[in-house]
Amino acid sequence: MAQVWIPPLMRSLTGGQQIVEAEGATVRELVAALDELYPGVAERIIDEGRIRPGWTVAVDGAVQNRGLRAAVRPESEVHFVPSMAGGRASTL
């Protein structure tokens, strides 16, 4: 099963667990499996069939531009990362 790192903003759904395991050949299947185990996960990650704006998914250390279609292997490590909001650096 793939290891999924849960960001602090979502740990209330996993009973505080930082790392959980789930099966899926794609990120979409993995999110569906996670949602069965931890209801509410899919709602936080998916919006209108896509990764929600403000979230990034990385599989085995690589940020995925394929989103929910990205491949996941049984030994994969998957991270859902909230995007960081930032501003312009000021110059003096």
CNS distance restraints for C-alpha pairs under 8 A (distance, minus, plus):
assign (resid   1 and name CA) (resid  21 and name CA) 5.78 0.50 0.50
assign (resid   1 and name CA) (resid  22 and name CA) 5.40 0.50 0.50
assign (resid   1 and name CA) (resid  23 and name CA) 5.09 0.50 0.50
assign (resid   1 and name CA) (resid  73 and name CA) 7.98 0.50 0.50
assign (resid   1 and name CA) (resid  74 and name CA) 4.58 0.50 0.50
assign (resid   1 and name CA) (resid  75 and name CA) 6.15 0.50 0.50
assign (resid   1 and name CA) (resid  76 and name CA) 7.79 0.50 0.50
assign (resid   2 and name CA) (resid  21 and name CA) 5.51 0.50 0.50
assign (resid   2 and name CA) (resid  22 and name CA) 5.59 0.50 0.50
assign (resid   2 and name CA) (resid  23 and name CA) 6.01 0.50 0.50
assign (resid   2 and name CA) (resid  24 and name CA) 7.77 0.50 0.50
assign (resid   2 and name CA) (resid  72 and name CA) 7.45 0.50 0.50
assign (resid   2 and name CA) (resid  73 and name CA) 6.73 0.50 0.50
assign (resid   2 and name CA) (resid  74 and name CA) 4.87 0.50 0.50
assign (resid   2 and name CA) (resid  75 and name CA) 5.18 0.50 0.50
assign (resid   2 and name CA) (resid  76 and name CA) 4.87 0.50 0.50
assign (resid   2 and name CA) (resid  77 and name CA) 5.87 0.50 0.50
assign (resid   2 and name CA) (resid  78 and name CA) 7.14 0.50 0.50
assign (resid   3 and name CA) (resid  19 and name CA) 6.50 0.50 0.50
assign (resid   3 and name CA) (resid  20 and name CA) 5.84 0.50 0.50
assign (resid   3 and name CA) (resid  21 and name CA) 4.68 0.50 0.50
assign (resid   3 and name CA) (resid  22 and name CA) 6.83 0.50 0.50
assign (resid   3 and name CA) (resid  75 and name CA) 7.28 0.50 0.50
assign (resid   3 and name CA) (resid  76 and name CA) 6.32 0.50 0.50
assign (resid   3 and name CA) (resid  77 and name CA) 4.86 0.50 0.50
assign (resid   3 and name CA) (resid  78 and name CA) 6.16 0.50 0.50
assign (resid   4 and name CA) (resid  19 and name CA) 5.51 0.50 0.50
assign (resid   4 and name CA) (resid  20 and name CA) 5.28 0.50 0.50
assign (resid   4 and name CA) (resid  21 and name CA) 5.85 0.50 0.50
assign (resid   4 and name CA) (resid  22 and name CA) 7.34 0.50 0.50
assign (resid   4 and name CA) (resid  77 and name CA) 5.92 0.50 0.50
assign (resid   4 and name CA) (resid  78 and name CA) 4.71 0.50 0.50
assign (resid   4 and name CA) (resid  79 and name CA) 5.90 0.50 0.50
assign (resid   4 and name CA) (resid  80 and name CA) 7.92 0.50 0.50
assign (resid   5 and name CA) (resid  18 and name CA) 5.80 0.50 0.50
assign (resid   5 and name CA) (resid  19 and name CA) 4.59 0.50 0.50
assign (resid   5 and name CA) (resid  20 and name CA) 6.67 0.50 0.50
assign (resid   5 and name CA) (resid  77 and name CA) 7.52 0.50 0.50
assign (resid   5 and name CA) (resid  78 and name CA) 6.17 0.50 0.50
assign (resid   5 and name CA) (resid  79 and name CA) 4.97 0.50 0.50
assign (resid   5 and name CA) (resid  80 and name CA) 6.86 0.50 0.50
assign (resid   6 and name CA) (resid  10 and name CA) 6.34 0.50 0.50
assign (resid   6 and name CA) (resid  11 and name CA) 6.22 0.50 0.50
assign (resid   6 and name CA) (resid  17 and name CA) 7.32 0.50 0.50
assign (resid   6 and name CA) (resid  18 and name CA) 5.07 0.50 0.50
assign (resid   6 and name CA) (resid  19 and name CA) 5.87 0.50 0.50
assign (resid   6 and name CA) (resid  20 and name CA) 7.41 0.50 0.50
assign (resid   6 and name CA) (resid  79 and name CA) 6.86 0.50 0.50
assign (resid   6 and name CA) (resid  80 and name CA) 6.59 0.50 0.50
assign (resid   7 and name CA) (resid  11 and name CA) 6.48 0.50 0.50
assign (resid   7 and name CA) (resid  18 and name CA) 7.01 0.50 0.50
assign (resid   7 and name CA) (resid  79 and name CA) 7.92 0.50 0.50
assign (resid   7 and name CA) (resid  80 and name CA) 6.67 0.50 0.50
assign (resid   7 and name CA) (resid  81 and name CA) 6.51 0.50 0.50
assign (resid   7 and name CA) (resid  82 and name CA) 7.69 0.50 0.50
assign (resid   8 and name CA) (resid  18 and name CA) 7.53 0.50 0.50
assign (resid  10 and name CA) (resid  14 and name CA) 7.26 0.50 0.50
assign (resid  10 and name CA) (resid  41 and name CA) 7.52 0.50 0.50
assign (resid  10 and name CA) (resid  44 and name CA) 7.95 0.50 0.50
assign (resid  11 and name CA) (resid  15 and name CA) 6.22 0.50 0.50
assign (resid  11 and name CA) (resid  16 and name CA) 4.61 0.50 0.50
assign (resid  11 and name CA) (resid  17 and name CA) 5.99 0.50 0.50
assign (resid  11 and name CA) (resid  18 and name CA) 6.63 0.50 0.50
assign (resid  12 and name CA) (resid  16 and name CA) 5.50 0.50 0.50
assign (resid  13 and name CA) (resid  38 and name CA) 5.88 0.50 0.50
assign (resid  13 and name CA) (resid  39 and name CA) 7.10 0.50 0.50
assign (resid  13 and name CA) (resid  40 and name CA) 6.86 0.50 0.50
assign (resid  13 and name CA) (resid  41 and name CA) 6.94 0.50 0.50
assign (resid  14 and name CA) (resid  18 and name CA) 7.93 0.50 0.50
assign (resid  14 and name CA) (resid  20 and name CA) 7.94 0.50 0.50
assign (resid  14 and name CA) (resid  38 and name CA) 5.92 0.50 0.50
assign (resid  22 and name CA) (resid  30 and name CA) 6.28 0.50 0.50
assign (resid  22 and name CA) (resid  33 and name CA) 6.12 0.50 0.50
assign (resid  22 and name CA) (resid  34 and name CA) 6.16 0.50 0.50
assign (resid  23 and name CA) (resid  29 and name CA) 7.46 0.50 0.50
assign (resid  23 and name CA) (resid  30 and name CA) 5.66 0.50 0.50
assign (resid  23 and name CA) (resid  33 and name CA) 6.45 0.50 0.50
assign (resid  23 and name CA) (resid  74 and name CA) 6.82 0.50 0.50
assign (resid  24 and name CA) (resid  28 and name CA) 7.64 0.50 0.50
assign (resid  24 and name CA) (resid  29 and name CA) 4.61 0.50 0.50
assign (resid  24 and name CA) (resid  30 and name CA) 4.29 0.50 0.50
assign (resid  24 and name CA) (resid  31 and name CA) 7.98 0.50 0.50
assign (resid  24 and name CA) (resid  33 and name CA) 7.04 0.50 0.50
assign (resid  24 and name CA) (resid  72 and name CA) 6.58 0.50 0.50
assign (resid  24 and name CA) (resid  73 and name CA) 7.70 0.50 0.50
assign (resid  24 and name CA) (resid  74 and name CA) 7.65 0.50 0.50
assign (resid  25 and name CA) (resid  29 and name CA) 6.28 0.50 0.50
assign (resid  25 and name CA) (resid  30 and name CA) 7.07 0.50 0.50
assign (resid  25 and name CA) (resid  71 and name CA) 5.85 0.50 0.50
assign (resid  25 and name CA) (resid  72 and name CA) 4.97 0.50 0.50
assign (resid  25 and name CA) (resid  73 and name CA) 6.22 0.50 0.50
assign (resid  25 and name CA) (resid  74 and name CA) 7.77 0.50 0.50
assign (resid  26 and name CA) (resid  30 and name CA) 6.15 0.50 0.50
assign (resid  26 and name CA) (resid  68 and name CA) 6.61 0.50 0.50
assign (resid  26 and name CA) (resid  69 and name CA) 5.65 0.50 0.50
assign (resid  26 and name CA) (resid  70 and name CA) 5.41 0.50 0.50
assign (resid  26 and name CA) (resid  71 and name CA) 4.45 0.50 0.50
assign (resid  26 and name CA) (resid  72 and name CA) 4.99 0.50 0.50
assign (resid  27 and name CA) (resid  31 and name CA) 6.06 0.50 0.50
assign (resid  27 and name CA) (resid  67 and name CA) 7.18 0.50 0.50
assign (resid  27 and name CA) (resid  68 and name CA) 4.69 0.50 0.50
assign (resid  27 and name CA) (resid  69 and name CA) 6.07 0.50 0.50
assign (resid  27 and name CA) (resid  70 and name CA) 5.63 0.50 0.50
assign (resid  27 and name CA) (resid  71 and name CA) 6.50 0.50 0.50
assign (resid  27 and name CA) (resid  72 and name CA) 6.34 0.50 0.50
assign (resid  28 and name CA) (resid  32 and name CA) 6.29 0.50 0.50
assign (resid  28 and name CA) (resid  68 and name CA) 4.57 0.50 0.50
assign (resid  28 and name CA) (resid  69 and name CA) 6.38 0.50 0.50
assign (resid  29 and name CA) (resid  33 and name CA) 6.20 0.50 0.50
assign (resid  30 and name CA) (resid  34 and name CA) 6.12 0.50 0.50
assign (resid  30 and name CA) (resid  72 and name CA) 7.94 0.50 0.50
assign (resid  31 and name CA) (resid  35 and name CA) 6.02 0.50 0.50
assign (resid  31 and name CA) (resid  41 and name CA) 7.18 0.50 0.50
assign (resid  31 and name CA) (resid  42 and name CA) 5.89 0.50 0.50
assign (resid  31 and name CA) (resid  45 and name CA) 7.99 0.50 0.50
assign (resid  32 and name CA) (resid  36 and name CA) 6.40 0.50 0.50
assign (resid  32 and name CA) (resid  42 and name CA) 6.67 0.50 0.50
assign (resid  33 and name CA) (resid  37 and name CA) 6.50 0.50 0.50
assign (resid  34 and name CA) (resid  38 and name CA) 5.70 0.50 0.50
assign (resid  34 and name CA) (resid  39 and name CA) 7.59 0.50 0.50
assign (resid  34 and name CA) (resid  41 and name CA) 6.60 0.50 0.50
assign (resid  34 and name CA) (resid  42 and name CA) 7.58 0.50 0.50
assign (resid  35 and name CA) (resid  39 and name CA) 4.64 0.50 0.50
assign (resid  35 and name CA) (resid  40 and name CA) 6.07 0.50 0.50
assign (resid  35 and name CA) (resid  41 and name CA) 5.09 0.50 0.50
assign (resid  35 and name CA) (resid  42 and name CA) 5.53 0.50 0.50
assign (resid  40 and name CA) (resid  44 and name CA) 6.54 0.50 0.50
assign (resid  41 and name CA) (resid  45 and name CA) 6.41 0.50 0.50
assign (resid  42 and name CA) (resid  46 and name CA) 5.51 0.50 0.50
assign (resid  43 and name CA) (resid  47 and name CA) 7.06 0.50 0.50
assign (resid  44 and name CA) (resid  52 and name CA) 7.56 0.50 0.50
assign (resid  45 and name CA) (resid  51 and name CA) 5.75 0.50 0.50
assign (resid  45 and name CA) (resid  52 and name CA) 5.49 0.50 0.50
assign (resid  45 and name CA) (resid  55 and name CA) 7.08 0.50 0.50
assign (resid  46 and name CA) (resid  50 and name CA) 5.39 0.50 0.50
assign (resid  46 and name CA) (resid  51 and name CA) 4.71 0.50 0.50
assign (resid  46 and name CA) (resid  52 and name CA) 5.02 0.50 0.50
assign (resid  47 and name CA) (resid  51 and name CA) 6.21 0.50 0.50
assign (resid  47 and name CA) (resid  52 and name CA) 5.01 0.50 0.50
assign (resid  50 and name CA) (resid  67 and name CA) 7.05 0.50 0.50
assign (resid  50 and name CA) (resid  68 and name CA) 6.60 0.50 0.50
assign (resid  51 and name CA) (resid  55 and name CA) 6.62 0.50 0.50
assign (resid  51 and name CA) (resid  56 and name CA) 7.43 0.50 0.50
assign (resid  51 and name CA) (resid  67 and name CA) 6.18 0.50 0.50
assign (resid  51 and name CA) (resid  68 and name CA) 6.64 0.50 0.50
assign (resid  54 and name CA) (resid  82 and name CA) 5.71 0.50 0.50
assign (resid  54 and name CA) (resid  83 and name CA) 4.88 0.50 0.50
assign (resid  54 and name CA) (resid  84 and name CA) 7.76 0.50 0.50
assign (resid  55 and name CA) (resid  80 and name CA) 6.78 0.50 0.50
assign (resid  55 and name CA) (resid  81 and name CA) 5.61 0.50 0.50
assign (resid  55 and name CA) (resid  82 and name CA) 4.44 0.50 0.50
assign (resid  55 and name CA) (resid  83 and name CA) 5.29 0.50 0.50
assign (resid  56 and name CA) (resid  63 and name CA) 7.08 0.50 0.50
assign (resid  56 and name CA) (resid  64 and name CA) 7.59 0.50 0.50
assign (resid  56 and name CA) (resid  80 and name CA) 5.88 0.50 0.50
assign (resid  56 and name CA) (resid  81 and name CA) 5.12 0.50 0.50
assign (resid  56 and name CA) (resid  82 and name CA) 6.24 0.50 0.50
assign (resid  56 and name CA) (resid  83 and name CA) 6.45 0.50 0.50
assign (resid  57 and name CA) (resid  63 and name CA) 5.90 0.50 0.50
assign (resid  57 and name CA) (resid  64 and name CA) 5.89 0.50 0.50
assign (resid  57 and name CA) (resid  67 and name CA) 6.88 0.50 0.50
assign (resid  57 and name CA) (resid  78 and name CA) 7.15 0.50 0.50
assign (resid  57 and name CA) (resid  79 and name CA) 5.71 0.50 0.50
assign (resid  57 and name CA) (resid  80 and name CA) 4.68 0.50 0.50
assign (resid  57 and name CA) (resid  81 and name CA) 6.14 0.50 0.50
assign (resid  58 and name CA) (resid  62 and name CA) 5.07 0.50 0.50
assign (resid  58 and name CA) (resid  63 and name CA) 4.11 0.50 0.50
assign (resid  58 and name CA) (resid  64 and name CA) 5.52 0.50 0.50
assign (resid  58 and name CA) (resid  78 and name CA) 5.71 0.50 0.50
assign (resid  58 and name CA) (resid  79 and name CA) 5.15 0.50 0.50
assign (resid  58 and name CA) (resid  80 and name CA) 6.61 0.50 0.50
assign (resid  58 and name CA) (resid  81 and name CA) 7.78 0.50 0.50
assign (resid  59 and name CA) (resid  63 and name CA) 6.53 0.50 0.50
assign (resid  59 and name CA) (resid  64 and name CA) 6.80 0.50 0.50
assign (resid  59 and name CA) (resid  70 and name CA) 7.97 0.50 0.50
assign (resid  59 and name CA) (resid  72 and name CA) 6.99 0.50 0.50
assign (resid  59 and name CA) (resid  76 and name CA) 6.63 0.50 0.50
assign (resid  59 and name CA) (resid  77 and name CA) 5.82 0.50 0.50
assign (resid  59 and name CA) (resid  78 and name CA) 4.59 0.50 0.50
assign (resid  59 and name CA) (resid  79 and name CA) 6.55 0.50 0.50
assign (resid  60 and name CA) (resid  76 and name CA) 5.73 0.50 0.50
assign (resid  60 and name CA) (resid  77 and name CA) 5.04 0.50 0.50
assign (resid  60 and name CA) (resid  78 and name CA) 6.28 0.50 0.50
assign (resid  61 and name CA) (resid  77 and name CA) 7.59 0.50 0.50
assign (resid  61 and name CA) (resid  78 and name CA) 7.86 0.50 0.50
assign (resid  64 and name CA) (resid  70 and name CA) 6.49 0.50 0.50
assign (resid  65 and name CA) (resid  70 and name CA) 7.80 0.50 0.50
assign (resid  66 and name CA) (resid  70 and name CA) 5.05 0.50 0.50
assign (resid  72 and name CA) (resid  76 and name CA) 5.99 0.50 0.50
